[in-house]
Amino acid sequence: MGRGATSRAASGTRNGPVNDFSAHRRRAAVYHQIRAFFAERRVLEVETPILSAAANTDPNIESFSTRFSGHVDAGPRERWLRTSPEFPLKRLLAAGIGDCYELGRVFRNGEAGGRHNPEFTMLEWYRVGFDHRRLAKEVVDLIERLGVEAGRKLDVLETTYRDVFQYALSIDPLTADESTLRAPLAMFGVNPDGLRRDDWLDLLMTHLIQPRFHRDQITVIHDYPASQCALARIRAGDPPVAERFEVYLGVYELANGYHELNDPVEQRQRFERDNARRLERGDEALPIDEHLLDALAALPDCAGVAMGIERLLMCLGDTDAIADVLAFPFSRA
């Protein structure tokens, strides 16, 4: 089926009824396969709140907020729509639930366009006793299975963040100075105002490295710069690296995972650095998740990963338009 037909199936037409539901059936089949995959591995499906009194402090992610109008005893009136289920899932892990996953809707403000929708579906799961390398292999297992069901034979390439930069650009991303990182991007006319070293690394990845990834290749990249640790552990070395991985199918990033940090003192410092960065940009500082910090010391040794389902469906359906895999895109929701 061509992209135009798929898009009409997903979004409907202005003047007539929807008469092709193949995108919906594909999504339902993927959900069934995901649940079967985890049932075989005895990973428990759970459900956590969509609204929270805390927000995601990551400076590169914007949350939606709303206000609760009920009794003040219910807690803070301002609530935030989750950008992922990560924090409540970690609280369940700290309470002893064991291996678990959630498949549900998440929300990110400002992210709308041909490849992004402010409301989308995320699959997030955690495996006790796994590190980031072992969990990355399980991510590949899942994508390979879904690829087979879609009639796709996929190759796998595993590499480090350092090696992929050195191979593609002859740059060492862990030691190169900022001017070296900026030079290959001169052709794109990037405005440098407010950009830091990690921003240039991200631009090199999205503009010059990702486009080289093959359509039928799963690319696993692990051991990121320590400055890009987010909620991952940092492994000592020269230089140290974050025990983090990302998984791509073709040119699309599908999944981002960590060997999870379980040090509440270090995690609070990272949240505070996020808010300081927000203030530098002229944005507001956001409420930190104190419930997570209270539980974090009890978090078992584990690894976790989040996967965007729409991105996955786009890859399996061979389309670059997110509208092709949605019932109704944001502009028509």
N, C-alpha and C positions, 0 to 999 in steps of 0.2 A: 504494500500500500504506500502511495506517495505521501510526502509530508503535508501537502494541502489537505488531503482527505483526512489524515490523522488529526490535523489541527481543527477541522470542523467537527470531528467526532468529539474532541476534548472540550471545545469551547462553545459549540452550537453555532447557529447562524442567526443573523439579525431578523431574517424574514421567513424562516421556516423551521420546522422541528429538527432535532438531532436524530439522525437515522443510522449512525455508525458508532458503536460503543467499544471498538476494539481496544482503545487506550485504557478504558475502565477495566476491561477483562484482563488486559496484561498486568495492570496494577494488582488486581485481586489475585492473580496467579502468583505474582512475586511475593505478596504477603503470605500466601499459603506456603510457598517454598521456604521463606525465611522462618516461619514458625515451625515447620517440619525440621529444618536444619537444627534449630536450637532444642527442640524436643528430643532429638536423637542424642544430643550432648548434655541433656538434663540441665539446661540453662532456663531458669524460671522467668516467665513473662510477668511483669509488674506494671502498675500504673501509678504515676505520681502527679502532684498538683501542676497545673498550668499557670496559676497565679501565685506570686510569691511576694513577701515583704522585702525581699532583697533583689538586687539587679545584677546583671553581668557587668563587671567593671572593665572588661577588655576595651581599650580605647578604640579598637577597630570594629566594634560591634555596637549597634544602637538598639536599645530595647524599647518596646511599646509600654506605656503605663496607663493605668486607669485608676478610678477612685471608688472605694467601697462606701456606700451610704448608710450602712447599718449601724448597730450599736458600737460605741467606742471600745467596749470590752473585747471585741473581736481582734483588736490589734491595730497597727498602722493603717490609715485609710488609703494611702497611696500603695498600689500594688503593681507588680511588673509581670508582663507576659514572658514566659520563659523563652530564652534563646536556645536552650538545650535542657534535657532532664538531668544533667550531670550532677548538680549539687544534691538533690533529693535521693538520687540513686546511691551516691556515696554515703549518705546518712543511713540508708538501708543496709549497705555493706558493712558499715561500722557497727550496726546493731546485730549483725550475724546472719543476714539472709543468704549469703553465699552467691554463687554465679547467678546473674540476672540480666535481663534486657528489657527495654521499652521501645515500642514502635508507636510514635504519636506525633502530633502536630507541634511545631515550634514557630516562633515569630521573630523577625528581625526588621527593624524599621529602616527605611531608606533603600532597601535592596529590592528594586523592581526593574524589570527590563526583559530583554529577549531571553536571558539565561537565568534570571533571578525572580523570585516571587516572595513578597514579605511573609507569607504564610506557606509553610512547606512541611514535609514529613521527614522525621529523623529517626533512624535506628541507632540506638546506643546500647552497648553492652559491656559487661565487666567480668573478668575471669580471675578468680582468686588463685594466687601462686604463679601467675603468668608474668613474664616481663614483656616489654614492647615488641621484641623480636618474635616471640612465640605467638603473641596475639596477632601480629601482622600476617603470620602464616595462616591463621584461622580466617582472617579477612579474605585472603586470597582463595581459600577453600570455598567460601561462600560465593564469591564473585564467579569463580570457575563453574560452580554448580549452576548458578543462574544463567551463565553464558551458554552452557550445554543445553539448558531448557529453551533458550532463545535461538539455538542453532549456531552458536558462535564458538569457535575454537580459539582460545586465548593463550598467548605466550606470557611468560612471567620473567621480569627483570628485577632483581633486588640489588640495591646499591646504597651507598651512603650519600648524605647531603654534600659532603666534601668532594667525593668522587664524581658526582653528576655535574658539579660546577667545573671541576678540572677537565673532565672529558669534553663538555660542550663549549666551554669558554676559556679554558686554560687559566682559570682564576681560582685561587684558594679562598673560599668564602669565610674561612675561620680566621684568616690572618691578613687578608688584603685590606689596604686602607680605602677610605671612602672615594677618593678620586679614581682609584682603579675600578671600583664598582660602578661608578657613574659613566665612565668612558664609553662602554658598549651601548649605552642607552641614549647617546647624543642624537641619534637619528630620529628618536621619538619626540624630541622637544619637550621633555618632562620639566615641569615647573619645580625647582628644587626647594622652594620655600617650605619650611617646616618638616622636611624629610630627614630621617635619620638613617644610620647605617642599615638597620634591618629593613627599612622601607625600600632601600635600593636593592637589597638582596631579594625581596619579594618581587620587585619589578623585573629583575633579571630572570627570575623563575617564570613569571607569567608571560613576559614578552619574548624571551629568547630561548628558554629551555623547554617549557611545556609544549610549545608548538611543534617540537621535533619528535614528540612521543608518538609511537605508531598506534593506529586505530585499534588493532587487535592485540595490544600488549597491556598487561597489568604491570605497572611500574611501582615498586615499593622503595621508598626513600626513608632511611632511618638515621638517627644520631644527628640532630639539628644543632645549630649554634646555641650555646647556653643562654644567650640573650633572648632566644625564642622558646623558652622552656614552658611558658604558660602554667599549666598545672602538673608538669612532668618533673621527675627527679633529674638531677644533674649528676653525671658521672665524672669523677675526677680524672684529669688527664692533662696533657699539654698540647692544645688547649682542652679544657673541659667541654663536654657536649651534653645536650639535653636528650634524655632517653625517650624520644618522641619519634613517631613515624607518620608518613602520609602515603596513601595509596591512590594511584591514578589508573583510570581506564581510558586509553587513548589520551587525549589532551585534557581530560576532565579530572580534577581532584574529586575523589569520592569519599575518602575517609581520612580522619585525623585521630591519632591515638597516642597514649602516653603510658609509660610505666609510672603509676600514679604517686605523686607526692603525698605523704601522710604526716607531714610536720606542720602543725598549726601555726607555729611562730613564723616559719619561713613563708607559709601561704598568706598569712596576714600581711607580711611585708610586701609580697607581690601584689596583693589587692591594693595596698596603699600606694605602691608605685604606679599602678594603673590609674588611680584617681589623680595622682599628681600630674601624670601625663595628660589626663583629661583637662585639668585646670590650665595647664600650659597652652592647650589648644583653644581655650575659651569656652570649654564645655563644663557642665556641672559634674561634681563628684557624685557618685552613686552609692546607695546603701550596700554595705558589705554583708554577706550572708553569715551572720554570727552562729546560726544553727549548724552550718557546715563546719565552721572552725571549732565549735564545741565538740563535734563528733570526730574530727579528723584524726586525732591521736589514736583512736580505736580502729581506724581503717586498716584492714589487713593488707599484706603485700599483694598487690594486684595490678592488672593493666586494664585500661578501658579505651573504647574507641567509639566515635560517632560517624555515621554514614548518611549522606543525603540521598533520600530515596528518589527524588525527582531527577537528580543527576544520574543515578543508576538507570532509571527508566529511559532517560534521554539516550544514554549510551546503548542500552539494549535495543531501543527502537530506532537507532541511527538517525537522530534528529538533533539539531542545534537550538531548537526553540522549546523553551519550557512550557509554553502554552499547549504544545502537542501532548503533554502528559498530565495536564490538569483538567478537571471538570470545567472550571471557570477561572481564568487568570485574574489577577488583582484588579485590572481595569474593568472587569465585568462581574466581579464578585458581589 
